[in-house]
Amino acid sequence: MTDHTGRDAVGAVWRIDSARIVGALARYTGDFALAEDVAQEALAEALVTWPREGTPRNPAGWLLAVGRRRAIDTYRRRSALDEKYAALAHNLGEGGVVAGSLPADPAREVEDVLWDPDQIDDDVLALMFISCHPMLAREARVALTLRVVGGLTSDEIARAFLVPTATVQARITRAKKLLGSARVPFELPSAAERAERLGTVLSVIYLIFTEGSSASSGRDVLRLDLASEAQRLARVLARLVPNEPEALGLLALLELTAARFPARTGPDGEPVLLDRQDRSRWNHAAIARGRAALASVERVGRGLGAYGLQATIAECHASAESVEATDWDRIVGVYDALGRLAPSAVVDLNRAVAVSMARGPAAALPIVDRLVATNALANSHLLPTVRGELLTRLGRIEEARAELLVAIDRCGNDRERAVLQGKLADLDGDTP
């Protein structure tokens, strides 16, 4: 196995199973910060070992086994055979590893690793609620949860927040130290505490899905592992709090958005824009699930929140036979309501796109220009992309070209950058 292949295997397993591994380690150790630390140590060891010796038959079990042994080593260093270590060794013994006789090779240990689906759900949810503990600042809660639950790197989180990577790393480090010093127990919080932390948990799931549905960097437009994990977490959370309209609204939004994934990319992985997608390839089972979740929001009877409104917009797209047949006026109206409920520059930008489809680019350009004037989305490629498209439709080619050059410079995803470069080439071809 080459180094490149081995590292790719490590990355793939980590993306899929990191939350389960950290959650299981947190349950075993009772120490959230230690669990994340030893999981990272296991990941580092895999990056060295797998390229040299090959990917183990049970890769997630290998990482969990190494993490558990690193946890034991940590407690040995702290205090040899003290009460804490004895309790930890006993708990590990229940997982099939006999205390006091740990094998030197994790490959001999992973055969006994069993993943109980119910326990996994509890572990990951507990992990999320602990990451969203109210003692942490909101930015730290989101960054920490994206790291330990979503498996995102510090660079990816930084791009999601439009802040430097060093800032994200500092937030994560401080959050782990604070949770460790406060000895926050690893367990699902009470119903009252869950309600207090639910908003942040929902935002974290949404950000994980957003990174999966529109990757901020790399070669792929979609990162289905992240998007699928966010959908799974949203389903579990909706079961846990079935009377919370925003949990159901988020689930509806994720299902309806993911339904378009099969048509979002072409044979070579290139992005396919909405007006060119083959709608027969949309996942109609996912559309049905999304509509059912949206109907459940209405049955709860407390009105649509921000996620429910976004799900309503996604449902408008799902029910239309084409871009031209889409009810753009209704979408504009829903964006108006969303802007009042949860104002943001992204909502305003998306509303501008809808206005351009309903009333033409001239009606939408002032909305975008106001965002430019306030320096909104300064590090994002989305604003110059939309402005470039509007200017193109208005025949202002040189101005459109300047906007696309800015968008290309800011875009971190290789595939999306190629689409922007194609649009720029088309403009250059139209220039006299």
C-alpha positions in Angstrom: 0.0 0.0 0.0 1.3 3.5 -0.9 1.5 6.3 1.6 -1.1 8.1 -0.4 -3.6 5.2 -0.4 -3.0 4.5 3.3 -3.6 8.2 4.3 -6.8 8.2 2.1 -8.0 5.1 4.0 -7.4 6.8 7.3 -9.2 9.9 6.2 -12.2 8.0 4.9 -12.6 6.0 8.1 -12.1 9.1 10.3 -14.8 11.0 8.4 -17.3 8.2 8.8 -16.5 7.0 12.3 -14.8 9.7 14.3 -17.9 10.7 16.3 -18.6 7.1 17.2 -15.0 6.6 18.2 -14.8 9.7 20.3 -18.2 9.0 21.8 -17.3 5.5 22.8 -14.0 6.6 24.3 -15.8 9.4 26.2 -18.2 6.8 27.6 -15.4 4.5 28.6 -13.2 7.1 30.2 -15.9 9.5 31.5 -13.6 12.3 30.3 -14.6 14.2 27.2 -11.3 16.1 26.7 -9.2 12.9 27.3 -11.4 11.0 24.8 -10.8 13.6 22.0 -7.1 13.7 22.8 -6.6 9.9 22.7 -8.7 9.7 19.5 -6.4 12.2 17.9 -3.4 10.1 19.1 -5.0 7.0 17.5 -5.5 8.9 14.3 -1.9 10.0 14.2 -0.7 6.4 14.8 -3.0 5.2 12.0 -1.4 7.7 9.6 2.0 6.1 10.3 0.9 2.5 10.6 -1.7 1.9 7.9 0.4 3.1 4.9 3.2 0.8 6.1 1.2 -2.3 7.2 -2.1 -2.0 5.3 -5.6 -1.0 6.4 -6.8 -3.3 9.2 -9.9 -5.5 8.6 -11.8 -3.5 11.2 -10.4 0.0 10.8 -12.8 1.8 13.2 -12.2 -0.9 15.8 -8.4 -0.5 15.4 -8.7 3.2 16.1 -11.0 2.6 19.1 -8.6 0.0 20.5 -5.6 2.3 20.1 -7.5 5.1 21.7 -8.5 2.9 24.7 -4.9 1.8 25.2 -3.8 5.4 25.1 -6.4 6.3 27.7 -5.1 3.6 30.0 -1.5 4.8 29.4 -2.6 8.3 30.4 -4.2 7.1 33.7 -1.1 5.0 34.4 1.1 8.1 34.1 -1.2 10.1 36.3 -1.4 7.6 39.1 -0.4 3.9 38.8 -3.3 1.5 39.7 -5.3 4.2 41.5 -9.1 3.9 41.8 -9.8 5.8 38.6 -7.6 3.4 36.6 -9.2 0.4 38.2 -12.6 1.6 37.2 -11.5 2.3 33.7 -9.9 -1.1 33.3 -13.1 -2.7 34.5 -15.2 -0.8 32.0 -12.8 -1.7 29.2 -13.0 -5.3 30.2 -16.7 -5.2 29.5 -15.9 -4.4 25.9 -14.0 -7.7 25.5 -10.5 -6.5 26.7 -9.4 -8.2 29.9 -8.0 -5.7 32.3 -4.3 -6.1 33.0 -3.7 -8.2 29.9 -4.0 -5.7 27.0 -2.4 -7.0 23.8 0.5 -5.0 22.3 -1.1 -5.3 18.9 -4.4 -3.5 18.4 -5.3 -5.9 15.6 -5.7 -8.6 18.3 -8.1 -6.3 20.2 -10.5 -5.1 17.5 -12.1 -8.5 16.9 -14.2 -8.0 20.1 -15.3 -4.5 19.2 -19.0 -4.5 18.7 -20.9 -1.4 17.6 -24.4 -1.3 19.3 -26.5 1.0 17.1 -28.6 2.3 20.1 -25.4 2.9 22.1 -23.8 4.7 19.2 -26.8 7.1 18.9 -26.7 7.8 22.6 -22.9 8.3 22.5 -23.0 10.7 19.6 -25.9 12.7 21.0 -24.3 12.9 24.4 -21.1 14.1 22.6 -23.1 16.8 20.8 -24.8 18.1 23.9 -21.6 18.2 25.9 -19.9 20.0 23.1 -22.7 22.5 23.3 -22.5 23.0 27.0 -23.8 26.4 28.1 -20.5 27.2 29.9 -18.9 27.6 26.5 -19.2 30.6 24.2 -21.4 29.9 21.2 -18.5 30.1 18.8 -16.6 27.5 20.9 -19.6 25.2 21.1 -20.0 25.1 17.3 -16.3 24.8 16.6 -15.8 22.0 19.1 -18.8 20.0 18.0 -17.8 20.3 14.3 -14.4 19.0 15.3 -15.4 16.1 17.5 -18.7 15.1 16.0 -18.4 16.2 12.4 -14.7 15.3 12.1 -14.0 18.5 10.3 -10.4 19.9 10.3 -9.6 23.2 11.8 -9.1 24.6 8.3 -12.6 23.5 7.2 -14.2 25.0 10.3 -12.3 28.2 9.8 -13.7 28.5 6.2 -17.2 27.9 7.5 -16.9 30.7 10.0 -14.7 33.0 7.8 -12.1 33.3 10.5 -8.4 32.4 10.7 -7.5 28.7 11.4 -5.5 29.8 14.5 -8.7 31.3 15.9 -10.6 28.0 15.5 -7.7 26.0 17.1 -7.6 28.4 20.1 -11.4 28.1 20.6 -11.2 24.3 20.5 -8.3 24.1 22.9 -9.9 26.5 25.4 -13.2 24.7 25.2 -11.7 21.3 25.9 -9.7 22.7 28.9 -12.8 24.3 30.3 -14.9 21.2 30.0 -12.1 19.1 31.5 -11.5 21.4 34.5 -15.2 21.5 35.2 -15.4 17.7 35.1 -18.5 17.7 32.9 -19.9 14.2 33.0 -20.4 12.2 29.8 -24.1 11.7 29.7 -27.2 12.9 28.0 -28.4 16.0 29.9 -31.9 16.4 31.4 -34.9 17.4 29.3 -34.6 21.0 30.6 -30.9 21.2 29.7 -31.5 19.7 26.3 -34.0 22.5 25.5 -31.4 25.1 26.5 -28.8 23.7 24.2 -31.0 22.6 21.3 -30.5 25.7 19.2 -26.7 25.3 19.1 -27.0 21.6 18.4 -29.3 22.3 15.5 -26.9 24.9 14.1 -24.0 22.4 14.3 -25.9 19.7 12.4 -26.8 22.3 9.8 -23.2 23.5 9.4 -22.0 19.9 9.1 -24.6 19.3 6.4 -23.7 22.5 4.6 -20.0 21.4 4.4 -21.2 18.1 3.0 -23.6 19.5 0.5 -21.2 22.3 -0.8 -17.6 21.5 0.2 -15.6 24.6 0.9 -12.4 23.1 -0.3 -10.9 20.1 -2.1 -11.7 18.3 -5.3 -15.3 17.2 -4.7 -18.4 19.3 -4.7 -20.3 16.9 -2.4 -18.9 15.2 0.7 -21.6 12.6 1.1 -20.1 11.2 4.3 -20.6 14.5 6.2 -24.0 15.1 4.7 -25.2 11.6 5.5 -23.9 11.9 9.1 -25.8 15.2 9.5 -28.9 13.6 8.2 -28.5 10.7 10.6 -28.0 13.0 13.5 -31.0 15.1 12.5 -33.2 11.9 12.4 -31.9 10.8 15.8 -32.4 14.2 17.3 -36.0 14.5 15.9 -36.8 11.2 17.5 -35.3 12.4 20.8 -37.3 15.7 20.8 -40.4 14.9 18.6 -42.3 17.9 19.7 -39.6 20.5 18.8 -40.7 22.1 15.5 -37.2 23.3 14.6 -35.7 19.8 15.0 -38.4 18.6 12.5 -37.8 21.6 10.3 -34.1 20.9 10.1 -34.8 17.3 9.3 -37.2 18.4 6.5 -34.6 20.8 5.1 -31.8 18.3 5.0 -33.9 15.6 3.4 -35.3 17.9 0.7 -31.9 19.3 0.0 -30.1 15.9 -0.1 -32.8 14.7 -2.5 -31.1 16.7 -5.3 -27.7 15.2 -4.7 -27.9 12.5 -7.4 -28.3 15.2 -10.1 -25.9 17.7 -8.5 -22.8 16.3 -10.2 -22.0 15.0 -13.7 -20.1 11.8 -14.7 -16.7 13.2 -13.8 -17.8 14.9 -10.6 -18.3 18.3 -12.1 -21.1 20.5 -10.6 -24.4 20.6 -12.4 -26.3 23.8 -11.8 -30.0 23.7 -10.9 -31.3 24.8 -14.3 -29.4 21.9 -16.0 -30.2 19.1 -13.5 -32.1 16.0 -14.6 -34.9 16.2 -12.1 -35.9 12.6 -12.8 -32.7 11.7 -10.9 -33.8 13.4 -7.7 -34.3 11.1 -4.8 -38.1 11.0 -4.5 -38.0 8.9 -1.4 -36.0 11.7 0.3 -38.5 14.3 -1.0 -41.3 12.3 0.6 -39.4 12.0 3.9 -38.8 15.8 3.8 -42.4 16.6 3.1 -43.5 14.2 5.9 -41.2 16.0 8.4 -42.5 19.4 7.2 -46.0 18.2 7.8 -45.0 17.1 11.3 -43.9 20.7 12.0 -47.4 21.9 11.2 -49.0 19.2 13.4 -46.9 20.4 16.3 -48.7 23.7 15.9 -46.1 26.3 17.0 -45.4 27.7 13.5 -42.4 27.5 11.2 -39.0 28.6 12.5 -35.9 29.4 10.5 -35.2 25.8 9.5 -38.9 25.2 8.7 -39.0 28.2 6.4 -35.8 27.1 4.6 -37.4 23.6 4.2 -40.5 25.3 2.7 -38.2 26.9 0.1 -36.6 23.5 -0.6 -40.0 22.0 -1.0 -40.9 24.6 -3.6 -38.0 23.5 -5.7 -38.8 19.8 -5.1 -42.4 20.3 -6.4 -41.5 22.2 -9.5 -41.0 20.5 -12.9 -38.3 23.0 -14.0 -36.6 26.2 -13.0 -39.1 28.2 -15.1 -42.1 26.5 -13.5 -40.9 27.2 -10.0 -43.0 29.5 -7.9 -40.4 32.1 -7.4 -42.8 34.7 -6.0 -43.7 32.3 -3.2 -40.0 31.7 -2.6 -39.4 35.5 -2.4 -42.2 35.8 0.2 -40.7 33.0 2.3 -37.3 34.6 2.2 -39.0 37.9 3.4 -40.3 36.0 6.4 -37.0 34.3 7.0 -35.2 37.7 6.8 -37.4 39.0 9.5 -37.1 35.9 11.7 -33.3 35.2 11.2 -31.7 38.1 9.3 -28.3 37.5 7.8 -26.3 38.4 4.7 -26.7 34.9 3.3 -30.5 35.1 3.5 -30.4 38.5 1.8 -28.1 37.1 -1.0 -30.4 34.1 -1.5 -33.4 36.4 -1.6 -31.7 38.5 -4.3 -31.3 35.3 -6.4 -35.0 34.5 -6.0 -36.0 38.2 -6.8 -33.9 38.0 -10.0 -35.8 34.9 -11.1 -39.2 36.4 -10.2 -38.7 40.0 -11.3 -35.5 40.1 -13.3 -31.8 41.0 -12.6 -32.4 44.8 -12.4 -34.7 44.3 -9.4 -32.2 42.1 -7.6 -29.0 44.0 -8.2 -29.7 46.8 -5.6 -30.1 44.1 -2.9 -26.7 42.7 -3.8 -25.1 46.2 -4.0 -26.3 46.9 -0.5 -24.5 43.8 0.7 -21.4 45.0 -1.1 -21.6 48.4 0.5 -21.7 46.9 4.0 -18.8 44.6 3.3 -20.9 41.6 3.9 -19.5 38.1 3.1 -16.1 39.7 2.5 -14.2 36.4 2.3 -16.8 34.4 0.5 -17.0 33.8 -3.3 -20.8 33.7 -3.2 -21.4 37.4 -3.3 -19.2 38.2 -6.3 -20.5 35.1 -8.1 -24.1 36.3 -7.8 -23.3 39.9 -8.7 -21.3 38.6 -11.7 -24.3 36.6 -12.8 -26.7 39.5 -12.5 -24.3 41.9 -14.4 -24.0 39.3 -17.1 -27.7 39.1 -17.5 -27.8 42.9 -17.7 -25.2 42.9 -20.4 -22.6 44.7 -18.3 -19.8 42.3 -19.3 -16.7 44.1 -18.1 -18.1 44.6 -14.7 -19.3 41.0 -14.6 -15.8 39.8 -15.6 -14.3 41.8 -12.7 -16.7 40.1 -10.2 -16.0 36.6 -11.5 -12.2 37.2 -11.1 -12.8 38.1 -7.5 -15.0 35.0 -7.0 -12.4 32.7 -8.6 -9.7 34.2 -6.2 -11.9 33.5 -3.2 -13.3 30.1 -4.1 -11.7 27.2 -2.2 -13.3 24.3 -4.0 -11.6 23.1 -7.1 -14.7 22.0 -8.9 -16.6 25.2 -8.2 -13.6 27.3 -9.3 -13.6 25.4 -12.6 -17.3 26.4 -13.1 -16.5 30.0 -12.4 -13.5 29.9 -14.8 -15.8 28.5 -17.5 -18.2 31.4 -17.0 -15.3 33.8 -17.3 -14.2 32.1 -20.5 -17.7 32.4 -21.9 -17.6 36.2 -21.1 -14.2 36.5 -22.7 -15.7 34.8 -25.8 -18.5 37.3 -25.9 -16.3 40.3 -25.5 -15.8 42.1 -28.9 
